[in-house]
Amino acid sequence: MARRKGAGGKDPRALFRTMVDTLVKQAKAGRNPSLDIPVRSLSNVNFNEKRSIIELGKEKQKRYLFNVAHARKFMQTFLVASGCRTLLEEGKTTSIRDLYYMLKHTIQGVKEETFEDQNESDPIIEDLEVMLGCLREELHLFASNRGALVGTLTLRDSGDVIDARHQGSGGWSIPSIVEEDVIQFRKCEAKFILLVEKDAVWRRLNEDKFWKKHKCILMTGQGMTPRGVRRLLYRMHNELNLPVYVFVDNDPWGYYIYSVIKQGSINLAFESMRMAVPKARFIGLSAYDRKTFDLPGNVTIQLNKQDTARAKQLLNYPWFQSKAWQREIKHMLKEKVKLELEALSKKGISFVTESYLPEKIEGRKWLQ
């Protein structure tokens, strides 16, 4: 496997070396060695209106070696860095779960573990990502595959040719690592990409060959869209010049999934420029679809307290300030109900394939 480049095209190994050299210089100067780690929280996140993406601010926190409150995390940071450097040197990849087990051991001379559980190691990986300006995938770490793709596209995956037109009922399983050295695009006849929240609805569209009739690429993240799917979506949108339509439940969580695709997320604000698709279009479900498509009342679900609170939060997000989005969210709150994608099946098992989506796309009935 080829070694990946990190921030500014630099080899991540060189970035690790710079990190270590800085600490050595601090120690030789008689200072308490420390790491500067950008703060990954809402207070340090800004919305760049010009670029229409969420960006990480400049606030940082210190992590000292000689500090009782910091020492454990300081040690863990270098354990994870060492594990990633080994992977880079050997040209191999592993899962974030496997890395945890590789690094977990009892510290000699004391009855203390380097990591109690994976909930300690995962945030350290994110610390390294934001410190180095690298995706974890560039540090040769991957997560379990989650997501699928079918459509009018041929690509290469680790040297193997994948024809997305012939991937059966389950589709091509989207890997966690989708960078250029692993995934290369070949023949593409698609006119657009349709990202579907629900796996069951994606399977209906695949079985009905929606992608074949409309010459598109069907993708699903099976719920909240994982990093590999977001990164691949970004690459296809920008490298293949394909518009992106997002098809999610009509509830605050569906709206949020769309916003993550479009603007990026708070947790990964430092990588929005390589994941967010500001021109992504919300194709539905809309709060107005129940009336527009004459859906029966018995398919609705009452908003609960958490739904209502979340919707009110969304109203204040900078990227939902357009008149169309304010109208959309307020209408859902007024009706006090939500709709799942599967509700469209009440109009017929293939209503979503034959009527709903064609009408929305061809009629340009989307929010952006």
WOURJO-V458444 format. One record per residue. RES is the residue in one small letter. OMEGA is omega as a letter, one per 30 degrees, with the letter a starting at -180 (999 if undefined). Layout:
res	omega
RES	OMEGA
RES	OMEGA
This chain:
res	omega
m	l
a	l
r	a
r	l
k	l
g	a
a	l
g	l
g	a
k	l
d	l
p	l
r	l
a	l
l	l
f	a
r	l
t	l
m	a
v	a
d	l
t	l
l	l
v	l
k	l
q	a
a	a
k	l
a	l
g	l
r	l
n	a
p	a
s	l
l	l
d	a
i	l
p	a
v	l
r	l
s	a
l	a
s	a
n	l
v	l
n	l
f	l
n	a
e	a
k	a
r	a
s	l
i	l
i	l
e	l
l	l
g	a
k	a
e	a
k	l
q	l
k	l
r	a
y	l
l	a
f	l
n	a
v	a
a	a
h	a
a	a
r	a
k	l
f	l
m	a
q	l
t	a
f	l
l	l
v	l
a	l
s	l
g	l
c	l
r	l
t	l
l	a
l	a
e	a
e	l
g	a
k	l
t	l
t	a
s	l
i	l
r	a
d	l
l	l
y	a
y	l
m	a
l	a
k	l
h	l
t	a
i	a
q	l
g	l
v	l
k	a
e	l
e	l
t	l
f	l
e	l
d	a
q	l
n	l
e	a
s	a
d	l
p	l
i	l
i	l
e	l
d	a
l	l
e	a
v	l
m	a
l	a
g	a
c	l
l	l
r	l
e	l
e	l
l	l
h	l
l	l
f	l
a	l
s	l
n	l
r	a
g	a
a	a
l	l
v	l
g	a
t	a
l	l
t	a
l	l
r	l
d	a
s	l
g	l
d	l
v	l
i	l
d	a
a	l
r	a
h	a
q	l
g	a
s	a
g	l
g	l
w	a
s	a
i	a
p	l
s	l
i	a
v	a
e	a
e	a
d	l
v	a
i	l
q	a
f	l
r	a
k	l
c	l
e	a
a	l
k	l
f	l
i	l
l	l
l	a
v	a
e	a
k	l
d	a
a	l
v	l
w	l
r	l
r	l
l	l
n	l
e	l
d	l
k	l
f	a
w	a
k	a
k	a
h	l
k	a
c	l
i	l
l	l
m	l
t	l
g	l
q	a
g	l
m	a
t	a
p	a
r	a
g	l
v	l
r	a
r	l
l	l
l	l
y	a
r	a
m	l
h	a
n	a
e	a
l	l
n	a
l	l
p	a
v	l
y	a
v	a
f	a
v	l
d	l
n	l
d	a
p	a
w	l
g	l
y	a
y	l
i	l
y	a
s	l
v	l
i	a
k	a
q	a
g	a
s	a
i	a
n	a
l	a
a	a
f	l
e	a
s	a
m	l
r	l
m	a
a	l
v	a
p	a
k	l
a	a
r	l
f	a
i	a
g	f
l	l
s	l
a	a
y	a
d	a
r	l
k	a
t	a
f	l
d	l
l	a
p	a
g	a
n	l
v	a
t	l
i	a
q	l
l	l
n	a
k	l
q	l
d	a
t	l
a	a
r	l
a	l
k	l
q	a
l	l
l	a
n	l
y	a
p	a
w	l
f	a
q	l
s	a
k	a
a	a
w	l
q	l
r	a
e	a
i	l
k	l
h	l
m	l
l	l
k	a
e	l
k	l
v	l
k	a
l	l
e	a
l	a
e	l
a	a
l	a
s	l
k	l
k	a
g	a
i	a
s	l
f	a
v	a
t	a
e	a
s	a
y	a
l	l
p	a
e	a
k	a
i	a
e	l
g	a
r	a
k	l
w	l
l	a
q	999
